[in-house]
Amino acid sequence: KGNYCALSYCWGPKGGKSHMLTTTENVDHHLSNGMEVSRLPKTFQDAVVITRELGVRYLWIDALCIIQGDKADWAAESARMADVYGNAYLVIAASGAADPCEGSFSRRLPSPVAVEVPIRGDWRAISSCPP
């Protein structure tokens, strides 16, 4: 496997117009100056945090790693996407978000789970914890 993570996410109804992209106009700036994590959409920021926490140095995000608006780059790089995802150390799937601004994690109410535990011996010695 590769020494990078890859992010799988939904571009959203605006097709990327609501988040940062690497384009023919800004690719040189991105390559020479990098990108501020705080300016990235929340889902991208979450992926950076996950990647760093795992101790992985590189993160592949299509909107940033494929030059948008460059047909030749898009054709070459999109043809490699199956390999990019397939060879990643980890693919982070932000499947719950409708667009990159929502973030990778959603708050949800805990749902009660019924667990049947067989008890042997004196059942009165068991105490329960509050929910």
KADA-V938399 format. One record per pair of residues at least 6 apart in sequence whose C-alpha atoms are under 7 Angstrom apart, sorted by the first residue. I is the first residue (numbers start at 1). J is the second residue. If there is no record, write none. Layout:
<<I & J> <I & J>>
//
This chain:
<<1 & 87> <1 & 88> <1 & 89> <2 & 87> <2 & 88> <2 & 89> <3 & 56> <3 & 58> <3 & 88> <3 & 89> <4 & 56> <4 & 57> <4 & 58> <4 & 59> <4 & 88> <4 & 89> <5 & 51> <5 & 58> <5 & 59> <5 & 60> <5 & 88> <5 & 89> <5 & 90> <5 & 91> <6 & 59> <6 & 60> <6 & 61> <6 & 85> <6 & 88> <6 & 90> <6 & 91> <6 & 92> <7 & 47> <7 & 60> <7 & 61> <7 & 91> <7 & 92> <7 & 93> <8 & 91> <8 & 92> <8 & 93> <8 & 94> <9 & 93> <9 & 94> <9 & 95> <9 & 100> <10 & 97> <10 & 98> <10 & 99> <10 & 100> <11 & 99> <11 & 100> <12 & 98> <12 & 99> <19 & 41> <20 & 40> <21 & 63> <21 & 64> <21 & 68> <22 & 63> <22 & 64> <22 & 65> <22 & 66> <22 & 67> <22 & 68> <23 & 67> <23 & 68> <23 & 69> <24 & 67> <24 & 68> <24 & 69> <24 & 70> <37 & 45> <41 & 100> <41 & 101> <42 & 100> <42 & 101> <42 & 102> <42 & 103> <43 & 100> <43 & 101> <43 & 102> <43 & 103> <43 & 104> <44 & 100> <46 & 103> <46 & 104> <47 & 92> <51 & 59> <66 & 73> <66 & 74> <66 & 77> <67 & 73> <67 & 74> <68 & 74> <85 & 91> <94 & 104> <96 & 104> <97 & 103> <97 & 104>>
//
